[in-house]
Amino acid sequence: AEEVGESEPFSFEKLSPVLGFYRASDFDAALETSRRLVAFGGSGHTSVLYTDPSSRDRITKFHDVMTAGRILINMPASQGAIGDVFN
């Protein structure tokens, strides 16, 4: 997917085995796309970051930017955050 919004079906929440896939030029661009997706889909759900645990700067930045109710690091989240197993 390349856009975030009404014209891009993959930017909506999907309750199915289909995932949206976005490419970004760097971490900051990926973070901005993620922020826009959460804002478009409705703040208050889940955001997850997969990164090297030693990347504290990325983890902190992700935490500071995301407005989701649950912010997960290196945990399964593609199917509703699987909260009954890991949270």
C-alpha positions in Angstrom: 0.0 0.0 0.0 1.2 3.5 -0.6 -1.5 5.8 0.8 -3.3 6.2 4.1 -7.0 7.1 3.9 -10.4 6.4 2.4 -9.0 5.5 -1.1 -6.7 2.8 0.3 -8.5 -0.3 1.5 -5.4 -1.6 3.2 -5.3 1.3 5.6 -8.5 0.2 7.3 -8.5 -2.3 10.1 -8.9 -5.8 8.7 -10.4 -8.7 10.7 -9.1 -11.3 8.3 -5.9 -13.1 7.4 -5.0 -10.2 5.0 -2.5 -7.6 6.2 -1.6 -4.2 4.7 2.1 -3.8 3.8 3.8 -0.4 3.6 7.4 0.3 2.7 9.3 3.3 4.1 12.7 4.9 3.3 13.8 5.0 6.9 12.5 4.6 10.5 11.2 8.2 10.7 9.1 7.7 7.5 7.8 4.4 8.8 6.9 6.0 12.1 5.0 8.8 10.3 3.0 6.3 8.2 2.2 4.3 11.4 1.1 7.5 13.1 -1.2 8.4 10.2 -2.6 4.8 10.1 -3.5 4.9 13.8 -5.0 8.4 13.4 -7.0 7.3 10.4 -8.2 4.0 12.0 -9.0 5.5 15.3 -6.6 6.1 18.2 -7.0 3.7 21.1 -6.3 0.3 19.7 -2.8 -1.4 19.4 0.5 -0.4 17.9 3.5 -2.7 17.7 7.1 -2.2 16.9 9.5 -5.0 15.9 13.0 -3.9 16.5 16.3 -5.0 18.1 15.7 -4.7 21.9 18.9 -2.6 22.2 17.3 0.1 19.9 16.1 2.1 22.9 16.0 5.3 20.9 13.5 3.8 18.4 11.4 2.2 21.2 11.2 5.6 23.0 10.4 7.5 19.8 7.7 5.0 18.9 6.2 5.2 22.4 6.2 9.0 22.3 4.5 9.2 18.8 1.9 6.5 18.9 -1.5 7.3 20.4 -2.7 3.7 20.8 -4.1 2.2 24.0 -1.6 -0.6 23.8 1.9 -0.2 22.6 3.7 -3.5 22.2 7.4 -4.2 21.4 8.4 -7.5 19.7 5.1 -9.2 20.5 2.5 -10.8 18.2 -0.1 -8.3 17.1 -1.3 -9.0 13.6 -4.5 -10.6 14.8 -6.0 -8.2 17.3 -2.8 -8.2 19.4 -3.7 -11.7 20.7 -4.4 -10.1 24.0 -5.8 -13.2 25.6 -2.4 -14.9 25.4 0.2 -12.2 25.9 -1.4 -9.2 27.7 
